[in-house]
Amino acid sequence: MDEPATASLSVGVVVYHSDLTLLSGTLASLAESMAGARREGGLGEVEVTVVDNGSPDPDALDRAVASALPPERGIAVAIRRGHGNVGYGRGHNIAIEASAMTYHLILNPDAVLEPAALRESIRFLGANADVGLLAPDVHGSAGERQFLCRRYPSVLVLLLRGFAPRWLRRPFATLLDRYELRDRMDADVVRDVPIASGCFMFARREVLAAVGGFSPDYFLYFEDYDLSMRIRRRSRIAYVSRVRIVHHGGDAARKGGTHVRLFLNSGLRFFRTHGWKIA
């Protein structure tokens, strides 16, 4: 897999009733990180596609995007809308399918990049042709570390994490820590990560194209698990500690009845597709 001297990058951000203040912070951090990578000479053409799955105020969304990514940044910007709420994965596929760049970044609207994130992502994939997908080091808004790289889940682990009170989870701490790869995450680089989080997936665009992007079978939740499983059949997934972001989201299964139903339905589909693991 030959690496170009100067890489090109496309970025997809899917929004649906998203917090525009958080989105503005995400896009501003993205622009700064792009500028840093360009100054280093490793990044050339860039484009950002914001996929609007049904914002309540499209004009406000347009203003937020235009303010964070003004023309003088030299970033091609497109807002895709009119397709309705097609779900997280299918929304991202709109951006993936429109890309002809070297790399593609799947990014949450509540994830803030540190300035060196893109520079280090490009450097790592440029030096490691066997890696098709990169996962970053993630911290929450209060500075706490988020362990978003995962081993293959079991039904027990998902039920404990999603629905069990803290006192009930305590006896299973070792099992839950192992699921979050905590025994491996002190390394600078962890190769062959089983599952990466969809909040930030820095990938070779040709790898995403080869696996067909996200499966349309997942409306919300587990689409990143499924994509990771399919990418692993073609290339490696690596965690790189020097690629850092701040993620303001989390606790999918604790967001109300609709989210619980979507979480359970997608989890059931994932196990039916990739195999059951009970404990």
VEXPA-546482 format. One line per 2 residues: their letters; for each residue x negated, y negated, z negated of N, C-alpha, C. Coordinates in steps of 0.1 Angstrom, whole numbers. Example, Ala and Ser with C-alpha at 12.3 -4.5 7.8 and 13.67 -1.06 7.14 Angstrom:
residues 2
AS) -132/57/-78/-123/45/-78/-132/33/-78 ~ -128/22/-71/-137/11/-71/-129/0/-79
***
This chain:
residues 279
MD) -9/12/0/0/0/0/-9/-12/0 ~ -10/-19/11/-19/-31/12/-13/-43/5
EP) -21/-50/-2/-16/-62/-9/-21/-74/-1 ~ -11/-84/1/-15/-96/8/-24/-105/-1
AT) -32/-113/6/-41/-122/-2/-32/-132/-10 ~ -22/-137/-4/-12/-146/-11/1/-139/-10
AS) 7/-136/-22/20/-130/-22/31/-139/-21 ~ 43/-134/-17/55/-142/-16/65/-136/-27
LS) 74/-144/-31/82/-140/-42/97/-145/-41 ~ 106/-135/-42/120/-139/-43/125/-136/-57
VG) 135/-143/-62/140/-142/-75/155/-142/-74 ~ 162/-132/-81/176/-132/-82/181/-134/-96
VV) 191/-143/-98/197/-146/-111/212/-145/-109 ~ 219/-136/-116/233/-134/-115/240/-141/-127
VY) 250/-149/-124/257/-157/-134/272/-153/-134 ~ 277/-153/-146/292/-151/-148/295/-157/-161
HS) 302/-168/-161/305/-175/-174/293/-177/-182 ~ 282/-180/-176/269/-181/-183/267/-194/-189
DL) 260/-195/-200/257/-207/-207/247/-215/-198 ~ 252/-227/-193/244/-234/-184/232/-241/-190
TL) 232/-243/-203/220/-248/-210/209/-238/-210 ~ 213/-225/-213/203/-214/-212/199/-212/-198
LS) 208/-213/-188/204/-211/-174/194/-222/-170 ~ 197/-234/-174/187/-245/-170/173/-242/-176
GT) 173/-237/-188/160/-234/-194/153/-223/-187 ~ 161/-213/-183/155/-202/-175/149/-206/-162
LA) 157/-214/-154/152/-219/-141/141/-229/-142 ~ 141/-237/-152/130/-246/-154/117/-239/-157
SL) 118/-228/-166/106/-220/-169/101/-213/-157 ~ 111/-208/-149/107/-201/-136/99/-210/-127
AE) 104/-223/-126/97/-232/-117/83/-235/-122 ~ 82/-237/-135/68/-239/-141/59/-227/-139
SM) 64/-215/-140/56/-203/-139/52/-201/-124 ~ 61/-205/-115/58/-204/-101/47/-214/-97
AG) 48/-226/-103/38/-237/-100/24/-232/-105 ~ 24/-226/-117/11/-221/-122/5/-210/-113
AR) 14/-201/-108/9/-190/-99/4/-196/-86 ~ 11/-206/-81/7/-213/-69/-7/-220/-70
RE) -9/-226/-82/-22/-233/-84/-33/-223/-84 ~ -31/-211/-89/-41/-201/-89/-44/-195/-75
GG) -35/-198/-66/-37/-193/-52/-32/-180/-49 ~ -25/-174/-59/-20/-160/-57/-5/-160/-51
LG) 1/-171/-51/15/-171/-47/18/-182/-37 ~ 25/-178/-26/28/-187/-15/43/-190/-15
EV) 50/-185/-5/64/-187/-3/72/-182/-15 ~ 82/-190/-19/91/-186/-30/105/-190/-27
EV) 114/-181/-32/128/-184/-31/136/-179/-43 ~ 146/-187/-46/155/-183/-58/169/-182/-53
TV) 176/-171/-55/190/-169/-52/198/-168/-65 ~ 207/-177/-67/216/-177/-78/229/-171/-73
VD) 233/-159/-79/245/-152/-74/256/-155/-84 ~ 266/-163/-79/277/-167/-88/288/-157/-87
NG) 290/-149/-98/300/-139/-98/313/-144/-103 ~ 314/-157/-105/327/-163/-109/326/-173/-120
SP) 318/-183/-118/316/-194/-128/329/-202/-129 ~ 333/-205/-142/345/-213/-144/344/-227/-138
DP) 332/-232/-136/330/-246/-131/318/-246/-121 ~ 321/-242/-108/311/-241/-98/303/-254/-97
DA) 310/-266/-98/302/-278/-96/292/-280/-107 ~ 296/-277/-119/286/-278/-130/274/-268/-128
LD) 277/-256/-123/266/-247/-120/257/-253/-109 ~ 263/-258/-99/255/-264/-88/246/-275/-94
RA) 251/-284/-103/243/-295/-108/232/-289/-117 ~ 235/-279/-125/224/-273/-133/213/-267/-125
VA) 216/-260/-114/206/-254/-105/198/-265/-99 ~ 205/-276/-93/198/-286/-86/189/-294/-96
SA) 193/-296/-108/185/-303/-118/172/-295/-121 ~ 173/-282/-123/162/-274/-127/153/-271/-116
LP) 158/-270/-104/150/-267/-92/152/-277/-81 ~ 147/-289/-83/148/-300/-73/140/-297/-61
PE) 143/-304/-50/136/-301/-37/121/-303/-38 ~ 116/-312/-46/102/-315/-47/94/-303/-53
RG) 101/-294/-59/94/-282/-64/89/-273/-53 ~ 95/-274/-41/91/-266/-30/96/-252/-31
IA) 107/-250/-37/113/-237/-39/126/-236/-31 ~ 127/-226/-22/139/-224/-14/150/-219/-24
VA) 161/-226/-24/172/-222/-34/185/-220/-26 ~ 191/-209/-30/205/-205/-24/214/-201/-35
IR) 226/-206/-34/237/-202/-43/247/-194/-35 ~ 249/-181/-39/258/-172/-32/271/-171/-40
RG) 282/-173/-34/295/-172/-41/306/-168/-31 ~ 317/-166/-37/329/-162/-28/332/-147/-28
HG) 323/-139/-34/325/-125/-34/332/-120/-46 ~ 335/-129/-56/341/-124/-68/332/-118/-78
NV) 337/-113/-89/329/-106/-99/326/-92/-95 ~ 315/-90/-88/312/-76/-83/304/-68/-93
GY) 301/-74/-105/292/-67/-114/278/-71/-114 ~ 270/-68/-124/256/-72/-125/248/-67/-114
GR) 248/-53/-113/239/-47/-103/242/-51/-88 ~ 255/-50/-85/259/-54/-71/256/-69/-68
GH) 258/-77/-79/254/-91/-77/239/-92/-74 ~ 231/-85/-81/216/-86/-78/213/-80/-64
NI) 221/-70/-60/218/-65/-47/220/-75/-36 ~ 228/-85/-38/230/-96/-28/217/-103/-26
AI) 210/-106/-37/197/-113/-36/186/-103/-31 ~ 186/-91/-35/176/-81/-31/177/-79/-16
EA) 189/-77/-11/191/-75/3/187/-87/12 ~ 188/-99/7/185/-111/14/170/-113/15
SA) 162/-106/7/148/-109/5/139/-102/15 ~ 129/-109/20/118/-103/28/105/-106/22
MT) 104/-108/9/92/-112/3/84/-100/-2 ~ 72/-103/-7/63/-92/-12/69/-86/-25
YH) 73/-95/-34/78/-91/-47/92/-97/-49 ~ 99/-91/-58/112/-96/-61/114/-95/-76
LI) 119/-105/-83/121/-106/-97/136/-106/-100 ~ 140/-96/-107/154/-95/-113/153/-102/-126
LN) 161/-112/-128/160/-121/-140/174/-124/-146 ~ 174/-123/-159/186/-127/-166/187/-142/-167
PD) 200/-148/-168/201/-162/-169/198/-167/-183 ~ 194/-158/-192/191/-162/-206/177/-158/-210
AV) 168/-156/-200/154/-152/-202/145/-164/-198 ~ 136/-168/-207/127/-179/-204/113/-173/-202
LE) 107/-177/-191/93/-172/-188/83/-181/-195 ~ 72/-174/-200/60/-182/-204/53/-186/-192
PA) 45/-197/-192/39/-202/-180/31/-193/-172 ~ 24/-183/-178/15/-174/-171/22/-161/-166
AL) 35/-160/-169/42/-147/-166/41/-143/-152 ~ 44/-152/-142/44/-148/-128/29/-146/-123
RE) 20/-154/-127/6/-152/-124/1/-139/-128 ~ 4/-135/-140/-1/-122/-145/6/-110/-139
SI) 19/-112/-136/27/-101/-129/21/-99/-115 ~ 18/-109/-108/12/-108/-94/-1/-102/-95
RF) -9/-106/-104/-23/-101/-106/-22/-86/-109 ~ -13/-82/-118/-13/-68/-121/-8/-59/-110
LG) 3/-62/-103/7/-54/-92/-3/-54/-81 ~ -9/-66/-79/-20/-66/-68/-31/-57/-71
AN) -34/-55/-83/-46/-46/-87/-42/-31/-90 ~ -29/-29/-90/-24/-15/-93/-13/-11/-83
AD) -18/-5/-72/-9/-2/-61/1/9/-64 ~ -3/17/-75/6/28/-78/18/24/-87
VG) 18/11/-91/29/6/-99/39/-2/-91 ~ 52/2/-92/62/-4/-84/71/-14/-92
LL) 70/-13/-105/79/-21/-114/72/-25/-126 ~ 72/-37/-130/65/-42/-142/76/-47/-152
AP) 73/-44/-165/82/-48/-176/73/-57/-185 ~ 79/-68/-191/71/-77/-198/72/-75/-214
DV) 64/-82/-221/65/-83/-235/76/-93/-238 ~ 85/-90/-247/97/-98/-249/99/-101/-264
HG) 102/-114/-266/105/-119/-280/119/-126/-279 ~ 126/-126/-291/138/-133/-292/137/-147/-295
SA) 148/-154/-295/147/-169/-297/141/-173/-311 ~ 142/-164/-321/136/-166/-334/122/-161/-335
GE) 116/-157/-324/102/-152/-324/101/-137/-327 ~ 112/-130/-330/111/-116/-332/108/-108/-320
RQ) 100/-97/-321/97/-89/-309/109/-80/-306 ~ 112/-80/-293/123/-71/-288/117/-59/-281
FL) 120/-47/-285/114/-35/-279/124/-30/-268 ~ 122/-35/-256/132/-33/-245/128/-22/-236
CR) 116/-17/-236/112/-5/-229/117/7/-237 ~ 122/17/-230/128/28/-237/124/42/-232
RY) 125/51/-240/125/65/-236/139/69/-231 ~ 140/81/-225/153/86/-221/162/86/-233
PS) 174/81/-232/183/80/-244/190/93/-246 ~ 194/95/-259/203/106/-262/217/100/-266
VL) 227/108/-266/240/104/-271/240/99/-285 ~ 232/106/-294/231/102/-308/225/88/-309
VL) 214/86/-302/207/73/-303/216/62/-298 ~ 223/63/-287/232/52/-283/243/50/-292
LL) 249/60/-298/260/58/-307/255/51/-320 ~ 243/55/-325/237/49/-337/234/34/-334
RG) 228/31/-323/224/18/-320/236/9/-317 ~ 246/14/-311/257/6/-306/268/4/-317
FA) 270/14/-326/282/14/-334/280/17/-349 ~ 268/22/-353/266/26/-367/262/14/-375
PR) 267/13/-387/262/2/-396/248/5/-400 ~ 241/-6/-405/227/-5/-408/224/6/-418
WL) 232/8/-428/229/18/-438/229/32/-432 ~ 237/35/-422/238/48/-416/226/50/-406
RR) 221/39/-400/210/40/-391/197/43/-398 ~ 196/39/-411/183/39/-418/177/53/-418
PF) 184/64/-421/178/77/-421/173/82/-407 ~ 177/75/-396/173/78/-383/163/68/-377
AT) 156/61/-386/147/50/-382/136/56/-373 ~ 130/67/-376/119/73/-368/125/76/-354
LL) 136/82/-353/142/86/-340/145/73/-332 ~ 150/63/-338/154/50/-331/141/43/-327
DR) 131/43/-335/118/37/-332/112/44/-320 ~ 113/57/-320/107/65/-309/114/61/-296
YE) 127/60/-296/135/56/-284/130/43/-279 ~ 126/34/-287/122/21/-283/107/20/-280
LR) 100/32/-279/86/33/-276/77/25/-285 ~ 81/24/-298/73/16/-307/60/22/-310
DR) 59/35/-308/46/42/-310/36/40/-299 ~ 40/33/-288/31/31/-277/29/16/-274
MD) 37/7/-280/38/-7/-276/27/-16/-282 ~ 17/-11/-289/6/-19/-293/-5/-20/-282
AD) -4/-12/-272/-13/-13/-261/-11/-25/-252 ~ -22/-29/-246/-21/-40/-236/-13/-37/-224
VV) -15/-24/-220/-7/-19/-208/-2/-5/-212 ~ 10/-2/-209/16/11/-211/21/15/-197
RD) 15/26/-192/19/31/-179/30/42/-181 ~ 37/44/-170/48/55/-170/58/52/-181
VP) 63/40/-182/74/36/-191/86/43/-185 ~ 94/51/-192/106/57/-187/117/48/-182
IA) 120/38/-190/131/29/-187/127/14/-190 ~ 130/5/-180/127/-9/-182/140/-17/-183
SG) 139/-28/-190/151/-36/-192/154/-45/-180 ~ 167/-47/-176/171/-55/-165/170/-70/-168
CF) 166/-74/-180/165/-88/-182/153/-95/-174 ~ 143/-86/-171/131/-91/-163/125/-79/-157
MF) 127/-77/-144/121/-66/-137/114/-72/-125 ~ 100/-71/-126/92/-77/-115/88/-65/-107
AR) 93/-64/-94/91/-52/-86/86/-55/-72 ~ 80/-45/-66/77/-46/-52/90/-46/-44
RE) 92/-55/-36/105/-56/-29/107/-43/-20 ~ 96/-38/-15/98/-26/-6/102/-14/-15
VL) 98/-13/-27/103/-2/-36/118/-4/-39 ~ 122/-16/-42/136/-18/-44/144/-14/-32
AA) 139/-18/-20/146/-15/-8/147/1/-5 ~ 136/7/-9/135/22/-7/145/29/-15
VG) 148/25/-27/158/31/-36/172/26/-34 ~ 173/16/-26/187/10/-23/192/0/-34
GF) 182/-5/-42/186/-15/-52/194/-8/-63 ~ 202/-16/-70/211/-11/-80/222/-2/-75
SP) 226/8/-82/237/16/-78/250/8/-80 ~ 259/8/-70/272/1/-71/281/8/-81
DY) 277/20/-86/286/27/-95/287/22/-109 ~ 277/13/-112/277/7/-125/281/-8/-125
FL) 292/-11/-131/297/-25/-131/289/-33/-140 ~ 286/-28/-152/279/-35/-163/274/-25/-172
YF) 261/-26/-176/254/-17/-186/249/-5/-179 ~ 237/-1/-182/230/11/-177/226/11/-163
ED) 229/0/-156/224/-1/-142/209/-2/-142 ~ 203/-8/-152/188/-9/-152/182/4/-156
YD) 189/12/-164/185/26/-168/184/34/-155 ~ 196/34/-148/197/42/-135/186/37/-125
LS) 184/24/-123/174/20/-114/160/24/-118 ~ 157/23/-131/144/28/-135/142/43/-132
MR) 152/51/-134/151/65/-132/148/68/-117 ~ 154/60/-108/152/62/-94/139/57/-89
IR) 135/46/-95/122/40/-91/110/49/-95 ~ 112/56/-107/101/65/-112/99/77/-103
RR) 108/80/-95/106/91/-85/97/87/-74 ~ 95/74/-72/87/69/-61/74/62/-66
SR) 74/56/-77/62/49/-82/62/48/-97 ~ 52/42/-103/51/41/-117/58/28/-122
IA) 62/28/-135/66/16/-142/57/13/-153 ~ 52/1/-154/42/-3/-164/47/-15/-173
YV) 44/-14/-185/46/-25/-195/33/-33/-195 ~ 33/-46/-194/21/-54/-194/23/-65/-204
SR) 15/-64/-215/17/-73/-227/14/-88/-224 ~ 6/-90/-214/2/-104/-211/13/-111/-203
VR) 23/-104/-198/34/-110/-192/45/-112/-202 ~ 48/-124/-206/56/-127/-218/69/-135/-214
IV) 80/-131/-220/92/-139/-219/99/-140/-232 ~ 108/-150/-233/118/-151/-245/132/-147/-240
HH) 138/-138/-246/151/-133/-242/162/-137/-253 ~ 172/-144/-249/182/-148/-258/194/-139/-260
GG) 194/-128/-252/206/-119/-252/204/-107/-261 ~ 213/-97/-260/212/-85/-268/225/-80/-274
DA) 225/-68/-280/236/-62/-287/248/-61/-278 ~ 246/-54/-267/257/-52/-257/269/-46/-263
AR) 267/-36/-271/279/-28/-276/286/-35/-287 ~ 282/-47/-291/288/-54/-303/296/-67/-298
KG) 299/-67/-285/305/-80/-280/320/-80/-278 ~ 327/-70/-283/341/-69/-282/346/-57/-274
GT) 359/-55/-274/365/-43/-268/362/-41/-254 ~ 363/-51/-245/360/-49/-231/346/-44/-229
HV) 336/-50/-236/322/-47/-235/320/-33/-240 ~ 326/-29/-251/325/-15/-256/330/-5/-246
RL) 341/-8/-239/346/1/-229/337/2/-217 ~ 332/-9/-213/322/-9/-201/309/-1/-205
FL) 305/-4/-218/293/3/-223/294/18/-223 ~ 306/23/-228/308/37/-229/310/43/-215
NS) 318/37/-207/320/42/-193/307/43/-185 ~ 298/33/-186/286/33/-179/276/44/-185
GL) 276/45/-198/268/55/-205/272/69/-200 ~ 285/71/-200/290/84/-195/285/87/-181
RF) 286/77/-172/282/79/-158/267/82/-158 ~ 259/75/-166/245/77/-166/241/91/-169
FR) 247/96/-180/244/110/-184/249/120/-174 ~ 261/118/-168/265/127/-158/256/127/-146
TH) 250/116/-143/241/115/-131/227/121/-134 ~ 222/117/-146/208/120/-148/205/131/-158
GW) 216/136/-165/214/147/-174/217/143/-189 ~ 224/152/-196/228/150/-209/216/153/-219
KI) 215/144/-229/206/147/-241/214/143/-253 ~ 217/152/-262/226/150/-273/219/143/-285
A) 207/148/-288/200/142/-300/186/139/-297
***
